[in-house]
């Protein structure tokens, strides 16, 4: 990789044995997200693109983290990634289960009695790091760079160079006049990336989606 890329696509295999492809995009200033692993029933090609993504970060020499999302019911990624803590150890890896919830953007949710919500500023950095560590663990805090660039100023600058944006907004909830937060909300804004399919004849790309 040359310079500061935002996205690259890896492919492996051939038409006879089946091909595989993986998209890797910059989620933080020094962290990458792998997604859209597609394969024509060729596990060796799948392994090749995943190893190449790791090798690219090693060669780059400045990357700090790599992460991906997978469904627990999907046996292949569960077997590969779900066991990484047992293989690598808790000091270098983390596997967490999440759930998706959907709310209308204009929905009004009254705050609980005695709870105040404040927007993040630099004075909240230690409080945010503490509650994030308690809720998600040290690996999450490091991978999301919550101690270095909470509002994504550095990575947003890279996205701006190509006419895109990637920002992060944080709110903390406090009970009464206490200085220790009881909760936090983190919202990401940016391009979702590329949706594509791998067929026997072509690799088809769609336009980037709207920010969410």
C-alpha positions in Angstrom: 0.0 0.0 0.0 1.3 3.5 -0.9 0.4 6.6 1.1 -2.7 6.6 3.3 -5.3 4.4 1.5 -8.9 4.2 2.7 -9.9 1.0 1.0 -8.3 -1.9 -0.8 -9.6 -5.2 -2.2 -7.8 -8.5 -2.1 -8.5 -11.4 -4.4 -7.1 -15.0 -4.7 -7.8 -18.2 -6.5 -8.7 -18.8 -10.2 -11.7 -19.7 -12.3 -11.0 -23.4 -12.1 -10.7 -23.9 -8.4 -12.8 -20.9 -7.3 -11.9 -17.4 -6.2 -12.3 -15.4 -3.0 -12.3 -11.7 -2.3 -12.0 -9.5 0.7 -12.5 -5.7 1.2 -10.5 -3.9 3.9 -11.2 -0.3 4.8 -9.8 2.2 7.3 -12.0 2.5 10.3 -9.7 4.5 12.6 -6.4 6.3 11.9 -4.4 3.1 12.6 -7.0 0.5 12.4 -8.7 -1.5 9.7 -12.0 -3.3 9.2 -12.2 -6.5 7.0 -15.6 -7.3 5.5 -17.4 -8.7 2.5 -15.5 -11.9 2.4 -16.9 -13.8 -0.6 -15.7 -17.2 -1.9 -16.6 -19.7 -4.6 -16.3 -22.6 -2.2 -12.5 -22.3 -2.0 -11.3 -22.2 1.6 -7.7 -21.9 0.5 -8.5 -18.7 -1.4 -10.4 -17.4 1.6 -7.4 -18.1 3.8 -5.1 -16.4 1.4 -7.0 -13.1 1.3 -7.3 -13.0 5.1 -3.6 -13.7 5.5 -2.7 -11.1 2.9 -4.8 -8.5 4.8 -2.8 -9.3 8.0 0.5 -9.2 6.0 -0.4 -5.8 4.6 -0.8 -4.3 8.1 2.5 -5.9 9.2 4.4 -4.5 6.2 2.8 -1.1 6.6 4.4 -1.0 10.1 2.1 1.7 11.7 -1.2 -0.2 12.0 -2.4 -0.9 15.5 -5.6 -3.0 15.1 -7.7 -5.1 12.8 -11.3 -6.2 13.3 -14.2 -7.8 11.5 -17.8 -8.8 12.2 -19.3 -12.2 11.7 -22.5 -14.0 12.6 -22.2 -16.7 15.3 -24.3 -19.1 13.3 -21.9 -18.9 10.4 -19.6 -21.9 11.1 -16.5 -20.9 9.1 -15.8 -17.4 10.6 -16.9 -18.7 14.0 -14.4 -21.4 13.8 -11.6 -19.1 12.6 -12.3 -15.9 14.5 -14.4 -17.1 17.4 -11.5 -19.1 18.8 -8.8 -16.4 18.5 -8.8 -15.5 22.2 -8.0 -19.1 23.0 -5.2 -19.1 20.4 -3.8 -15.6 20.7 -4.7 -14.7 24.3 -6.8 -12.0 26.0 -4.0 -9.5 26.0 -4.0 -9.2 22.1 -7.5 -10.2 21.0 -11.2 -9.9 21.9 -14.4 -11.6 20.7 -17.6 -9.9 21.7 -21.3 -10.5 20.9 -23.5 -7.5 19.8 -27.1 -7.0 19.0 -28.7 -4.6 16.5 -31.5 -2.2 17.4 -33.3 0.2 15.1 -35.0 3.4 16.1 -36.5 6.2 14.0 -34.1 9.1 13.8 -36.8 11.6 15.0 -38.0 9.4 17.9 -38.1 11.2 21.2 -36.8 9.2 24.2 -37.1 11.0 27.5 -34.1 10.7 29.8 -34.5 8.9 33.1 -35.1 10.8 36.3 -32.0 12.3 37.7 -29.8 11.4 34.6 -28.1 14.2 32.7 -26.6 13.8 29.2 -23.6 15.8 28.0 -21.7 16.0 24.8 -18.1 14.9 24.8 -15.2 17.3 25.2 -11.6 16.6 25.9 -12.1 16.8 29.7 -14.2 13.6 29.4 -11.4 11.5 27.9 -10.5 9.6 31.0 -14.1 9.1 32.0 -15.0 7.7 28.6 -12.0 5.4 28.6 -12.9 4.1 32.0 -16.5 3.3 31.2 -15.6 1.8 27.7 -13.0 -0.4 29.4 -15.4 -1.6 31.9 -18.1 -2.3 29.3 -16.0 -3.6 26.4 -12.5 -4.2 27.6 -9.0 -2.8 27.0 -8.7 -4.3 23.5 -11.8 -2.4 22.4 -10.5 0.9 23.7 -7.2 0.5 22.0 -8.7 -0.6 18.7 -11.2 2.2 18.6 -8.5 4.7 19.6 -10.6 6.2 22.4 -7.6 7.5 24.1 -6.0 9.1 21.1 -8.6 10.5 18.7 -12.1 10.3 20.2 -13.7 12.5 17.5 -11.8 11.0 14.6 -10.1 14.3 13.6 -7.0 12.4 12.1 -8.9 9.8 10.1 -11.5 12.4 9.0 -8.7 14.4 7.5 -7.7 11.4 5.3 -11.3 10.9 4.2 -11.6 14.6 3.4 -8.8 14.3 0.8 -11.1 12.3 -1.4 -14.3 14.2 -0.7 -15.6 11.9 2.0 -16.1 12.2 5.8 -15.7 9.9 8.8 -16.6 11.3 12.2 -17.5 10.1 15.6 -19.8 11.7 18.2 -20.0 10.8 21.8 -22.4 11.6 24.7 -22.0 10.6 28.3 -24.7 10.1 30.9 -24.3 11.1 34.5 -26.5 10.4 37.5 -27.2 13.6 39.5 -24.1 15.6 40.2 -21.8 12.7 40.2 -18.6 12.9 38.1 -18.5 9.2 37.2 -20.6 8.4 34.0 -23.2 5.6 34.1 -23.4 5.2 30.4 -22.1 6.4 27.0 -23.4 6.6 23.4 -21.0 6.6 20.4 -22.3 7.4 17.0 -20.3 6.9 13.8 -20.8 8.9 10.6 -19.2 8.0 7.3 -19.5 6.1 4.0 -20.6 2.5 4.5 -18.2 1.2 1.8 -19.0 -1.0 -1.2 -21.5 -3.7 -1.7 -20.3 -6.3 -4.2 -20.8 -9.9 -5.4 -18.4 -12.4 -6.7 -19.6 -14.4 -9.7 -18.0 -16.8 -12.1 -17.7 -14.0 -14.7 -17.2 -10.7 -12.9 -16.8 -8.8 -9.7 -19.6 -6.2 -9.5 -19.3 -3.0 -7.5 -22.2 -0.8 -6.4 -21.9 2.9 -5.5 -21.1 3.8 -1.9 -24.2 4.1 0.3 -25.3 7.3 2.1 -23.8 8.0 5.5 -25.6 6.5 8.5 
